[in-house]
Amino acid sequence: MDRADREQFLYAREFFSRLPQHTRILWNDGPRLSALDAELDEHGLGALEPGKGRNVWYCAGYMLSSGRSSVVGLHDCDILTYERGCWRA
């Protein structure tokens, strides 16, 4: 989640808790990722500016470091031409 406050994060966590699979929500503006971002930046490893690239960077880093994932789903639906029925596997 990007540019979300605590209330929005808690809502998303509750919303996605109903899914049967194990899920993780990366809250870019939350205290944990903000601290990690600052630490990485100190070493010249900071992510890109806020946005999709940074979100994917953190997601890939989490997935690789956790060792628990074999699949990552990225769903970009904020574009003007998004059509729900056009998704293909």
MIVO-525105 format. One record per residue: residue number from 1; residue in three letters; x, y, z of N, C-alpha, C in turn. Coordinates in steps of 0.05 Angstrom, whole numbers, padded with zeros to 5 digits. Atoms other than C-alpha are relative to their C-alpha. Layout:
// MIVO-525105
{resi NUM, resn ALA, nxx X, nyy Y, nzz Z, caxx X, cayy Y, cazz Z, cxx X, cyy Y, czz Z}
...
***
This chain:
// MIVO-525105
{resi 1, resn MET, nxx 00017, nyy -00024, nzz 00000, caxx 00000, cayy 00000, cazz 00000, cxx 00018, cyy 00025, czz 00000}
{resi 2, resn ASP, nxx -00015, nyy -00025, nzz 00003, caxx 00025, cayy 00068, cazz -00019, cxx -00018, cyy 00024, czz 00007}
{resi 3, resn ARG, nxx 00015, nyy -00025, nzz -00006, caxx 00004, cayy 00136, cazz 00008, cxx -00025, cyy -00007, czz 00016}
{resi 4, resn ALA, nxx 00023, nyy 00008, nzz -00017, caxx -00043, cayy 00103, cazz 00059, cxx 00006, cyy 00007, czz 00029}
{resi 5, resn ASP, nxx -00004, nyy -00005, nzz -00028, caxx -00054, cayy 00123, cazz 00130, cxx -00007, cyy -00026, czz 00016}
{resi 6, resn ARG, nxx 00004, nyy 00024, nzz -00017, caxx -00062, cayy 00075, cazz 00189, cxx -00028, cyy -00011, czz -00002}
{resi 7, resn GLU, nxx 00028, nyy 00009, nzz 00002, caxx -00138, cayy 00072, cazz 00183, cxx -00004, cyy -00016, czz -00026}
{resi 8, resn GLN, nxx 00003, nyy 00014, nzz 00026, caxx -00133, cayy 00052, cazz 00109, cxx 00015, cyy -00027, czz 00001}
{resi 9, resn PHE, nxx -00015, nyy 00025, nzz -00002, caxx -00080, cayy 00000, cazz 00125, cxx -00016, cyy -00021, czz 00016}
{resi 10, resn LEU, nxx 00016, nyy 00019, nzz -00016, caxx -00123, cayy -00031, cazz 00180, cxx -00024, cyy -00010, czz -00015}
{resi 11, resn TYR, nxx 00023, nyy 00008, nzz 00016, caxx -00183, cayy -00032, cazz 00133, cxx 00009, cyy -00021, czz -00020}
{resi 12, resn ALA, nxx -00010, nyy 00019, nzz 00020, caxx -00142, cayy -00068, cazz 00079, cxx 00007, cyy -00026, czz 00013}
{resi 13, resn ARG, nxx -00008, nyy 00025, nzz -00014, caxx -00114, cayy -00118, cazz 00129, cxx -00025, cyy -00016, czz 00008}
{resi 14, resn GLU, nxx 00025, nyy 00014, nzz -00007, caxx -00185, cayy -00135, cazz 00153, cxx -00013, cyy -00011, czz -00025}
{resi 15, resn PHE, nxx 00012, nyy 00008, nzz 00025, caxx -00211, cayy -00138, cazz 00082, cxx 00013, cyy -00025, czz -00012}
{resi 16, resn PHE, nxx -00015, nyy 00023, nzz 00012, caxx -00157, cayy -00186, cazz 00057, cxx 00003, cyy -00024, czz 00019}
{resi 17, resn SER, nxx -00002, nyy 00022, nzz -00019, caxx -00159, cayy -00228, cazz 00120, cxx -00020, cyy -00023, czz -00006}
{resi 18, resn ARG, nxx 00020, nyy 00020, nzz 00008, caxx -00218, cayy -00265, cazz 00090, cxx 00009, cyy -00020, czz -00021}
{resi 19, resn LEU, nxx -00011, nyy 00018, nzz 00020, caxx -00176, cayy -00296, cazz 00036, cxx 00010, cyy -00026, czz 00012}
{resi 20, resn PRO, nxx -00008, nyy 00026, nzz -00011, caxx -00160, cayy -00370, cazz 00046, cxx 00031, cyy -00003, czz 00001}
{resi 21, resn GLN, nxx -00029, nyy 00003, nzz 00001, caxx -00086, cayy -00362, cazz 00029, cxx 00014, cyy 00019, czz 00018}
{resi 22, resn HIS, nxx -00017, nyy -00018, nzz -00016, caxx -00030, cayy -00331, cazz 00069, cxx 00005, cyy 00026, czz -00015}
{resi 23, resn THR, nxx -00004, nyy -00025, nzz 00014, caxx -00027, cayy -00257, cazz 00052, cxx 00017, cyy 00019, czz 00017}
{resi 24, resn ARG, nxx -00016, nyy -00021, nzz -00013, caxx 00020, cayy -00199, cazz 00069, cxx -00007, cyy 00026, czz -00014}
{resi 25, resn ILE, nxx 00004, nyy -00027, nzz 00011, caxx 00006, cayy -00125, cazz 00059, cxx 00024, cyy 00016, czz 00007}
{resi 26, resn LEU, nxx -00023, nyy -00017, nzz -00005, caxx 00067, cayy -00082, cazz 00051, cxx -00010, cyy 00029, czz 00001}
{resi 27, resn TRP, nxx 00010, nyy -00028, nzz -00004, caxx 00049, cayy -00013, cazz 00079, cxx 00024, cyy 00018, czz -00002}
{resi 28, resn ASN, nxx -00024, nyy -00016, nzz 00006, caxx 00101, cayy 00033, cazz 00048, cxx 00003, cyy 00024, czz 00019}
{resi 29, resn ASP, nxx -00001, nyy -00024, nzz -00017, caxx 00083, cayy 00092, cazz 00094, cxx -00002, cyy -00007, czz 00029}
{resi 30, resn GLY, nxx 00001, nyy 00008, nzz -00028, caxx 00080, cayy 00051, cazz 00157, cxx 00027, cyy 00002, czz 00014}
{resi 31, resn PRO, nxx -00025, nyy -00003, nzz -00015, caxx 00132, cayy 00053, cazz 00212, cxx 00022, cyy -00019, czz -00007}
{resi 32, resn ARG, nxx -00021, nyy 00020, nzz 00006, caxx 00168, cayy -00011, cazz 00193, cxx 00014, cyy 00005, czz -00026}
{resi 33, resn LEU, nxx -00012, nyy -00004, nzz 00026, caxx 00178, cayy 00002, cazz 00120, cxx 00013, cyy 00028, czz -00002}
{resi 34, resn SER, nxx -00013, nyy -00027, nzz 00000, caxx 00193, cayy 00076, cazz 00132, cxx 00027, cyy -00002, czz 00013}
{resi 35, resn ALA, nxx -00026, nyy 00004, nzz -00013, caxx 00249, cayy 00055, cazz 00180, cxx 00019, cyy -00015, czz -00018}
{resi 36, resn LEU, nxx -00017, nyy 00015, nzz 00018, caxx 00275, cayy 00004, cazz 00131, cxx 00009, cyy 00017, czz -00024}
{resi 37, resn ASP, nxx -00007, nyy -00018, nzz 00023, caxx 00273, cayy 00055, cazz 00074, cxx 00022, cyy 00019, czz 00008}
{resi 38, resn ALA, nxx -00021, nyy -00019, nzz -00010, caxx 00314, cayy 00104, cazz 00116, cxx 00027, cyy -00014, czz 00003}
{resi 39, resn GLU, nxx -00025, nyy 00015, nzz -00003, caxx 00365, cayy 00050, cazz 00133, cxx 00013, cyy -00006, czz -00026}
{resi 40, resn LEU, nxx -00011, nyy 00007, nzz 00027, caxx 00373, cayy 00028, cazz 00061, cxx 00011, cyy 00025, czz -00013}
{resi 41, resn ASP, nxx -00009, nyy -00025, nzz 00012, caxx 00379, cayy 00100, cazz 00039, cxx 00027, cyy 00009, czz 00011}
{resi 42, resn GLU, nxx -00026, nyy -00007, nzz -00012, caxx 00437, cayy 00111, cazz 00088, cxx 00023, cyy -00015, czz -00014}
{resi 43, resn HIS, nxx -00020, nyy 00016, nzz 00013, caxx 00474, cayy 00057, cazz 00050, cxx -00001, cyy 00002, czz -00031}
{resi 44, resn GLY, nxx 00002, nyy -00004, nzz 00029, caxx 00456, cayy 00083, cazz -00019, cxx -00017, cyy -00021, czz -00014}
{resi 45, resn LEU, nxx 00016, nyy 00021, nzz 00012, caxx 00406, cayy 00027, cazz -00030, cxx -00030, cyy 00006, czz 00001}
{resi 46, resn GLY, nxx 00028, nyy -00007, nzz -00001, caxx 00342, cayy 00065, cazz -00023, cxx -00015, cyy -00005, czz -00025}
{resi 47, resn ALA, nxx 00017, nyy 00005, nzz 00023, caxx 00284, cayy 00050, cazz -00068, cxx -00005, cyy 00025, czz -00016}
{resi 48, resn LEU, nxx 00007, nyy -00023, nzz 00017, caxx 00258, cayy 00095, cazz -00122, cxx -00019, cyy 00018, czz 00014}
{resi 49, resn GLU, nxx 00020, nyy -00018, nzz -00011, caxx 00211, cayy 00153, cazz -00110, cxx -00026, cyy -00016, czz 00003}
{resi 50, resn PRO, nxx 00025, nyy 00014, nzz -00004, caxx 00142, cayy 00133, cazz -00086, cxx -00015, cyy -00005, czz -00026}
{resi 51, resn GLY, nxx 00015, nyy 00007, nzz 00024, caxx 00101, cayy 00097, cazz -00138, cxx 00003, cyy -00030, czz -00005}
{resi 52, resn LYS, nxx 00001, nyy 00028, nzz 00007, caxx 00094, cayy 00031, cazz -00174, cxx 00027, cyy -00014, czz 00001}
{resi 53, resn GLY, nxx -00027, nyy 00012, nzz 00000, caxx 00169, cayy 00019, cazz -00184, cxx 00009, cyy -00007, czz 00028}
{resi 54, resn ARG, nxx -00008, nyy 00005, nzz -00028, caxx 00182, cayy 00026, cazz -00110, cxx -00016, cyy -00022, czz 00013}
{resi 55, resn ASN, nxx 00017, nyy 00021, nzz -00011, caxx 00123, cayy -00018, cazz -00092, cxx 00009, cyy -00027, czz -00009}
{resi 56, resn VAL, nxx -00009, nyy 00025, nzz 00011, caxx 00148, cayy -00073, cazz -00138, cxx 00027, cyy -00007, czz 00013}
{resi 57, resn TRP, nxx -00027, nyy 00005, nzz -00012, caxx 00219, cayy -00065, cazz -00110, cxx -00003, cyy -00011, czz 00028}
{resi 58, resn TYR, nxx 00004, nyy 00011, nzz -00027, caxx 00195, cayy -00075, cazz -00039, cxx -00013, cyy -00028, czz 00000}
{resi 59, resn CYS, nxx 00014, nyy 00026, nzz 00001, caxx 00149, cayy -00132, cazz -00058, cxx 00020, cyy -00022, czz -00008}
{resi 60, resn ALA, nxx -00020, nyy 00020, nzz 00008, caxx 00206, cayy -00169, cazz -00094, cxx 00020, cyy -00005, czz 00022}
{resi 61, resn GLY, nxx -00018, nyy 00004, nzz -00023, caxx 00252, cayy -00157, cazz -00035, cxx -00012, cyy -00016, czz 00022}
{resi 62, resn TYR, nxx 00014, nyy 00015, nzz -00021, caxx 00201, cayy -00183, cazz 00014, cxx -00002, cyy -00029, czz -00008}
{resi 63, resn MET, nxx 00004, nyy 00027, nzz 00009, caxx 00186, cayy -00244, cazz -00028, cxx 00026, cyy -00016, czz 00001}
{resi 64, resn LEU, nxx -00025, nyy 00014, nzz 00000, caxx 00259, cayy -00262, cazz -00037, cxx 00011, cyy -00005, czz 00028}
{resi 65, resn SER, nxx -00011, nyy 00003, nzz -00027, caxx 00278, cayy -00250, cazz 00035, cxx -00016, cyy -00019, czz 00018}
{resi 66, resn SER, nxx 00017, nyy 00017, nzz -00017, caxx 00219, cayy -00289, cazz 00064, cxx 00005, cyy -00029, czz -00007}
{resi 67, resn GLY, nxx -00003, nyy 00028, nzz 00008, caxx 00233, cayy -00352, cazz 00024, cxx -00025, cyy -00016, czz 00002}
{resi 68, resn ARG, nxx 00026, nyy 00014, nzz -00004, caxx 00159, cayy -00369, cazz 00032, cxx -00017, cyy 00001, czz -00025}
{resi 69, resn SER, nxx 00017, nyy -00004, nzz 00023, caxx 00133, cayy -00350, cazz -00037, cxx 00011, cyy -00012, czz -00025}
{resi 70, resn SER, nxx -00008, nyy 00009, nzz 00026, caxx 00133, cayy -00382, cazz -00104, cxx -00015, cyy 00016, czz -00021}
{resi 71, resn VAL, nxx 00016, nyy -00016, nzz 00019, caxx 00082, cayy -00334, cazz -00135, cxx -00005, cyy 00027, czz 00013}
{resi 72, resn VAL, nxx 00008, nyy -00027, nzz -00008, caxx 00071, cayy -00259, cazz -00130, cxx -00020, cyy 00011, czz -00020}
{resi 73, resn GLY, nxx 00020, nyy -00013, nzz 00018, caxx 00009, cayy -00225, cazz -00158, cxx 00002, cyy 00030, czz 00003}
{resi 74, resn LEU, nxx 00001, nyy -00029, nzz 00001, caxx 00013, cayy -00153, cazz -00179, cxx -00024, cyy 00008, czz -00016}
{resi 75, resn HIS, nxx 00025, nyy -00008, nzz 00013, caxx -00053, cayy -00121, cazz -00196, cxx -00001, cyy 00031, czz -00001}
{resi 76, resn ASP, nxx 00000, nyy -00029, nzz 00004, caxx -00050, cayy -00051, cazz -00225, cxx -00027, cyy 00008, czz -00012}
{resi 77, resn CYS, nxx 00027, nyy -00006, nzz 00010, caxx -00121, cayy -00025, cazz -00230, cxx -00007, cyy 00030, czz 00003}
{resi 78, resn ASP, nxx 00006, nyy -00028, nzz -00003, caxx -00114, cayy 00050, cazz -00222, cxx 00003, cyy 00015, czz -00027}
{resi 79, resn ILE, nxx -00002, nyy -00013, nzz 00026, caxx -00105, cayy 00064, cazz -00296, cxx -00028, cyy 00005, czz -00012}
{resi 80, resn LEU, nxx 00026, nyy -00008, nzz 00011, caxx -00161, cayy 00097, cazz -00335, cxx -00012, cyy -00021, czz -00019}
{resi 81, resn THR, nxx 00010, nyy 00020, nzz 00019, caxx -00166, cayy 00040, cazz -00386, cxx -00005, cyy -00027, czz 00012}
{resi 82, resn TYR, nxx 00003, nyy 00026, nzz -00013, caxx -00172, cayy -00015, cazz -00335, cxx -00028, cyy -00011, czz -00005}
{resi 83, resn GLU, nxx 00025, nyy 00014, nzz 00003, caxx -00226, cayy -00066, cazz -00351, cxx 00002, cyy -00026, czz 00014}
{resi 84, resn ARG, nxx -00001, nyy 00023, nzz -00017, caxx -00239, cayy -00119, cazz -00300, cxx -00002, cyy -00027, czz -00016}
{resi 85, resn GLY, nxx 00005, nyy 00025, nzz 00015, caxx -00262, cayy -00171, cazz -00351, cxx 00022, cyy -00007, czz -00020}
{resi 86, resn CYS, nxx -00021, nyy 00005, nzz 00019, caxx -00198, cayy -00166, cazz -00393, cxx 00023, cyy -00015, czz 00011}
{resi 87, resn TRP, nxx -00023, nyy 00014, nzz -00012, caxx -00152, cayy -00202, cazz -00345, cxx 00004, cyy -00027, czz -00012}
{resi 88, resn ARG, nxx -00007, nyy 00026, nzz 00012, caxx -00117, cayy -00262, cazz -00375, cxx 00023, cyy -00012, czz 00016}
{resi 89, resn ALA, nxx -00022, nyy 00014, nzz -00013, caxx -00073, cayy -00314, cazz -00343, cxx 00022, cyy -00007, czz -00019}
***
